[in-house]
């Protein structure tokens, strides 16, 4: 978890996500992987093109205030994790 399906339509999404370049502004630091098998914790995300395989449907928004969750993308898997655990119930 989580394997995610990306949608361009906000109303179809379970979760609206904003990506920030500033780690301290994020709720979660996310490591993105190509392998669904590696997505075993909330901070490791994999994407699928098959909606039925997804744990959540996400929409990436261009505005932080429209988002349910603000993430920071990290290239180091061990660096991924919750920065603000108040939103941990979303995943």
C-alpha positions as CSV (number, residue, x, y, z in Angstrom):
1,X,0.0,0.0,0.0
2,X,-0.4,2.4,-1.7
3,X,-0.7,1.4,-5.3
4,X,-2.3,4.5,-6.9
5,X,-4.3,5.2,-10.0
6,X,-3.9,8.8,-11.4
7,X,-6.9,10.6,-12.7
8,X,-7.2,14.0,-14.4
9,X,-10.7,14.6,-12.9
10,X,-10.7,15.8,-9.3
11,X,-14.2,14.6,-8.6
12,X,-13.2,11.0,-9.4
13,X,-10.3,11.0,-6.9
14,X,-10.3,9.5,-3.4
15,X,-7.4,11.8,-2.6
16,X,-6.3,15.2,-4.0
17,X,-2.5,15.6,-3.8
18,X,-0.2,18.7,-4.1
19,X,3.5,18.2,-4.7
20,X,5.8,20.8,-3.0
21,X,9.5,21.4,-3.5
22,X,9.9,22.4,0.1
23,X,10.1,19.4,2.5
24,X,9.1,21.3,5.6
25,X,5.8,22.3,3.9
26,X,4.8,18.6,3.2
27,X,2.7,16.2,5.2
28,X,4.5,13.2,3.7
29,X,7.8,12.6,2.0
30,X,7.1,10.1,-0.8
31,X,9.4,7.7,-2.6
32,X,8.0,6.7,-6.0
33,X,8.8,3.2,-7.4
34,X,7.9,1.4,-10.6
35,X,7.3,-1.9,-8.6
36,X,3.9,-2.5,-7.0
37,X,5.6,-5.1,-4.7
38,X,7.8,-2.3,-3.2
39,X,4.8,-0.2,-2.3
40,X,4.3,-1.7,1.2
41,X,4.0,1.4,3.3
42,X,2.3,4.7,3.0
43,X,5.4,6.6,2.0
44,X,6.3,4.3,-0.9
45,X,4.0,4.9,-3.9
46,X,3.6,2.9,-7.1
47,X,1.2,3.7,-9.9
48,X,-0.9,1.5,-12.0
49,X,-2.8,2.0,-15.2
50,X,-5.5,-0.4,-14.1
51,X,-8.0,1.3,-11.7
52,X,-9.2,-2.0,-10.2
53,X,-5.6,-2.8,-9.0
54,X,-5.3,0.6,-7.1
55,X,-5.7,1.1,-3.4
56,X,-6.6,4.8,-4.0
57,X,-7.4,7.0,-6.9
58,X,-5.4,10.3,-6.8
59,X,-5.6,13.6,-8.5
60,X,-2.6,15.9,-8.5
61,X,-3.7,19.5,-8.1
62,X,-1.8,22.6,-8.9
63,X,-2.9,24.4,-5.7
64,X,-2.0,23.4,-2.1
65,X,-5.3,24.7,-0.8
66,X,-7.3,22.3,-3.0
67,X,-5.3,19.3,-1.8
68,X,-6.1,16.8,0.9
69,X,-2.4,15.8,1.2
70,X,0.8,17.7,0.5
71,X,3.8,15.6,-0.5
72,X,7.5,16.0,-1.1
73,X,9.1,13.6,-3.5
74,X,12.3,12.1,-2.4
75,X,14.8,10.0,-4.4
76,X,15.9,8.0,-1.3
77,X,13.6,5.3,0.0
78,X,14.8,5.5,3.5
79,X,14.2,9.2,3.6
80,X,10.4,8.7,2.9
81,X,7.9,9.0,5.8
82,X,5.4,11.2,7.5
83,X,6.4,14.7,8.3
84,X,3.0,15.6,9.8
85,X,1.2,12.5,11.1
86,X,-2.1,14.3,11.5
87,X,-3.1,13.2,8.0
88,X,-1.9,9.6,8.2
89,X,-5.5,8.3,8.2
90,X,-5.8,9.4,4.5
91,X,-3.6,6.5,3.4
